[in-house]
Amino acid sequence: MEVSKDRLIELRNDVEVLLLNAQEFKERFKKDAINWGDLHCFATRYCIDNEGEGAYMIEISECDPSCGELKRYIIESLKEKYGDNIEVYTEW
């Protein structure tokens, strides 16, 4: 599957909206260490593994790499539009 640059930009913009929305219910993410002031999606990619399976990869800055609840929220929110093959990476 070929994914256009426009599609990846659209994905990044969708993630940015989700991150803004998440700030409205921070209590859900109280176990995740997040810097809400600088939280952003800094990269989106579409990768093919050695078995030919593709996945969207989303990189989010300013939160702990183990932010499980935030990752689940992003993946679940994007499934309908982008499918099941979504991976989210978080980093400081």
Sequence and secondary structure as in RCSB ss.txt:
>XXXX:A:sequence
MEVSKDRLIELRNDVEVLLLNAQEFKERFKKDAINWGDLHCFATRYCIDNEGEGAYMIEISECDPSCGELKRYII
ESLKEKYGDNIEVYTEW
>XXXX:A:secstr
    HHHHHHHHHHHHHHHHHHGGGGGGGTTS B TTT EEEEEEEEE TTS EEEEEEEESB TT HHHHHHHH
HHHHHHH S EEEEEE 
